């Protein structure tokens, strides 16, 4: 346990002890005591070598975790991926009932704990939360383990996922400026269609001529998407969003 806790701290994850075979914190302030200081970590686990390992999620560690806790939740996630695009390969842990999917905490975006916002049975642990990490032991007696079939580095969460869990900064549905800036930098396979549709809708809602929107997004696709979509696919998506925008205007929304 102590070797695992120190290894996590070296990667910038703030850790703290939880009670053996349990999820309850073993320090007075719980996740607020989380630290990357090796001296503090060694003192905790020298006192009780079988403490479980808690990681404080959110900005303090630069990660947030999506918790899939049942076969039904896995099925709901598959439906979402079919609609919006597959989740990128990232770090995953096998839990007693499912898996934890780790993502990089997006800059300037306040991702908080939530339950069922993505889909029933899919929770998020971010700012103000924590998760147990391998090789901690679940109360059921099963040990957490890192997935050997997943990536070894944290990936950025796709925008469709963030859109389901991030609360609007000003309460009127506006997307934070930092998220738009991140969106136009680079987009990988699995998030291209969704990102393209969001950008097209953003520009069209602000009165940009549809032909200008198409030219801008063709250029964005060629430079920022990896790999780029076919030009015909960009045209198809922009046409679809432009049609929806015309209907919205006609309805007076």
TORROVO-180024 format. One line per 3 residues: number of its first residue (from 0); their letters; for each residue x, y, z of C-alpha. Coordinates in steps of 0.02 Angstrom, whole numbers, padded with zeros to 5 digits, m for minus. Each point is the difference from the previous one (the first is absolute). Layout:
N
NUM	a	X:Y:Z ~ ...
END
This chain:
253
0	xxx	00000:00000:00000 ~ 00136:00123:00046 ~ 00093:m00029:m00164
3	xxx	m00161:00028:m00098 ~ m00043:00157:00097 ~ 00173:00074:m00028
6	xxx	m00006:m00044:m00186 ~ m00167:00091:m00019 ~ 00069:00152:00091
9	xxx	00149:00006:m00117 ~ m00125:00015:m00143 ~ m00079:00151:00084
12	xxx	m00150:m00088:00077 ~ m00042:00056:00177 ~ m00026:m00154:00109
15	xxx	m00063:m00032:00176 ~ m00034:m00158:00102 ~ m00169:m00083:00015
18	xxx	m00044:m00135:00125 ~ 00052:m00178:m00044 ~ m00126:m00089:m00112
21	xxx	m00111:00155:00008 ~ m00035:00165:m00087 ~ m00004:00112:00154
24	xxx	00148:00119:00022 ~ 00123:m00041:00137 ~ 00052:00180:00035
27	xxx	m00101:00135:00090 ~ m00028:00108:m00155 ~ m00010:m00140:m00127
30	xxx	00034:00054:m00178 ~ 00049:00174:00060 ~ 00155:m00083:00075
33	xxx	00051:m00070:m00171 ~ 00183:00030:m00039 ~ 00140:m00036:m00123
36	xxx	00133:00023:00136 ~ 00094:m00166:00015 ~ 00043:00032:00182
39	xxx	m00183:00020:00048 ~ m00050:m00151:m00105 ~ 00133:m00110:00077
42	xxx	m00053:00051:00175 ~ m00180:m00049:m00036 ~ 00036:m00171:m00071
45	xxx	00140:m00042:00122 ~ m00131:00023:00135 ~ m00121:m00120:m00086
48	xxx	00070:m00092:m00154 ~ m00170:m00069:m00051 ~ m00086:00169:m00018
51	xxx	m00094:00015:m00164 ~ 00054:00139:m00119 ~ m00115:00145:m00035
54	xxx	00036:00125:m00139 ~ m00078:00173:00012 ~ m00076:00033:m00171
57	xxx	m00021:00166:m00088 ~ 00121:00143:m00020 ~ 00108:m00054:00148
60	xxx	00056:m00154:m00097 ~ m00040:00055:m00178 ~ m00121:m00146:m00029
63	xxx	m00183:m00041:00005 ~ m00072:m00175:00001 ~ m00153:m00074:m00083
66	xxx	m00067:m00144:00103 ~ m00091:m00138:m00096 ~ m00076:m00111:00134
69	xxx	m00111:m00130:m00085 ~ m00034:m00094:m00163 ~ m00150:00114:m00030
72	xxx	00114:00151:00016 ~ 00120:m00078:m00126 ~ m00146:m00023:m00119
75	xxx	m00051:00182:00021 ~ 00178:00055:m00036 ~ 00005:m00104:m00159
78	xxx	m00158:00087:m00062 ~ 00077:00170:00035 ~ 00160:m00047:m00091
81	xxx	m00100:m00060:m00150 ~ m00087:00169:m00005 ~ 00145:00116:00039
84	xxx	00161:m00094:m00032 ~ 00108:m00121:00098 ~ 00091:00052:00157
87	xxx	00187:00020:m00029 ~ 00123:m00127:00068 ~ 00051:00055:00174
90	xxx	00047:m00069:00171 ~ m00129:m00119:00076 ~ m00016:m00097:00162
93	xxx	m00104:m00156:00028 ~ m00112:00018:00153 ~ m00108:m00122:00096
96	xxx	m00154:00037:m00107 ~ 00067:00080:m00159 ~ 00139:00121:m00045
99	xxx	00068:00174:00029 ~ 00046:00099:m00156 ~ 00128:00137:00033
102	xxx	00008:00162:m00101 ~ 00107:00156:00009 ~ m00086:00143:00091
105	xxx	m00035:00133:m00134 ~ 00081:00169:00028 ~ m00118:00136:00058
108	xxx	m00151:m00116:00012 ~ m00081:m00041:00166 ~ m00043:m00185:m00006
111	xxx	m00088:m00053:00161 ~ m00065:m00160:00076 ~ m00161:m00061:m00078
114	xxx	m00114:m00151:00004 ~ m00090:m00062:m00154 ~ 00024:00157:m00105
117	xxx	00082:m00097:m00141 ~ m00118:m00148:00017 ~ m00074:m00105:00141
120	xxx	00139:m00092:00090 ~ 00137:00114:m00066 ~ 00071:00119:00129
123	xxx	00139:00128:m00004 ~ 00130:00038:00133 ~ 00087:00166:m00026
126	xxx	00019:00158:00105 ~ m00045:m00042:00179 ~ 00006:m00188:m00025
129	xxx	00114:m00149:00008 ~ 00018:m00180:m00057 ~ 00091:m00153:00064
132	xxx	00143:m00055:m00111 ~ 00090:m00166:m00026 ~ 00054:m00100:00094
135	xxx	m00132:00053:00128 ~ m00123:m00132:00060 ~ m00187:00030:m00022
138	xxx	m00115:m00035:00149 ~ m00057:m00154:m00096 ~ 00177:m00069:00011
141	xxx	00040:00025:m00184 ~ 00159:00093:m00040 ~ 00005:00149:m00120
144	xxx	00118:m00027:m00148 ~ 00064:00106:m00143 ~ m00067:m00059:m00167
147	xxx	00132:m00077:m00111 ~ m00109:00031:m00153 ~ m00006:00189:00020
150	xxx	00122:00141:m00036 ~ 00146:00045:00112 ~ m00029:00188:m00012
153	xxx	m00148:00111:00042 ~ m00106:00061:m00145 ~ m00108:00155:m00014
156	xxx	m00185:m00035:00017 ~ m00104:00023:m00160 ~ m00106:00155:m00005
159	xxx	m00164:m00094:m00006 ~ 00043:m00078:00168 ~ 00053:00166:00077
162	xxx	m00160:00080:m00064 ~ m00101:m00121:00105 ~ 00091:00030:00164
165	xxx	00060:00181:m00002 ~ m00119:00126:00076 ~ m00016:00162:m00101
168	xxx	00112:00132:00074 ~ m00133:00137:m00005 ~ m00158:m00104:00017
171	xxx	m00067:00038:m00175 ~ 00075:m00148:m00093 ~ 00154:00092:m00063
174	xxx	00154:m00108:m00028 ~ 00156:00067:00087 ~ 00120:00092:m00116
177	xxx	00141:m00117:00051 ~ m00097:m00148:m00067 ~ m00021:00082:m00171
180	xxx	00186:00041:m00005 ~ 00043:m00180:00040 ~ m00122:m00062:m00131
183	xxx	00081:00093:m00145 ~ 00177:m00057:00043 ~ m00008:m00184:m00041
186	xxx	m00130:m00138:m00016 ~ 00034:m00186:m00017 ~ m00097:m00140:m00082
189	xxx	m00163:m00036:00090 ~ m00035:00182:00042 ~ 00010:00081:m00172
192	xxx	m00183:m00003:m00052 ~ m00062:00060:00169 ~ 00130:00139:00008
195	xxx	m00037:00054:m00178 ~ m00187:00009:00037 ~ 00030:00103:00158
198	xxx	00111:00125:m00090 ~ m00121:00015:m00145 ~ m00145:00032:00118
201	xxx	00102:00127:00099 ~ 00042:00101:m00156 ~ m00171:m00011:m00082
204	xxx	m00088:00056:00159 ~ 00106:00157:m00005 ~ m00055:00044:m00176
207	xxx	00153:m00056:m00097 ~ m00045:m00036:m00182 ~ m00017:m00190:m00029
210	xxx	00120:00004:m00147 ~ 00130:00086:00109 ~ m00030:m00128:00138
213	xxx	00029:m00140:m00124 ~ 00164:00074:m00063 ~ 00062:00032:00178
216	xxx	m00040:m00176:00057 ~ 00076:m00081:m00154 ~ 00162:00087:00046
219	xxx	m00017:m00044:00184 ~ m00031:m00182:m00047 ~ 00154:m00009:m00111
222	xxx	00115:00079:00129 ~ m00067:m00055:00170 ~ m00087:m00169:m00022
225	xxx	00103:m00159:00011 ~ m00032:m00075:m00123 ~ m00104:00128:m00096
228	xxx	m00177:m00042:m00050 ~ m00042:m00012:m00185 ~ m00049:00170:m00070
231	xxx	m00170:m00071:m00046 ~ m00030:m00049:00182 ~ 00037:00178:00057
234	xxx	m00123:00066:m00127 ~ m00132:m00125:00056 ~ 00016:00048:00184
237	xxx	m00001:00187:m00034 ~ m00152:m00018:m00114 ~ m00091:m00097:00135
240	xxx	00037:00128:00136 ~ m00043:00144:m00118 ~ m00170:m00080:m00035
243	xxx	m00035:m00013:00186 ~ 00052:00180:00024 ~ m00120:00058:m00135
246	xxx	m00143:m00093:00084 ~ 00045:00079:00167 ~ m00004:00174:m00076
249	xxx	m00164:m00034:m00087 ~ m00074:m00054:00166 ~ 00061:00163:00079
252	x	00111:m00084:00131
END
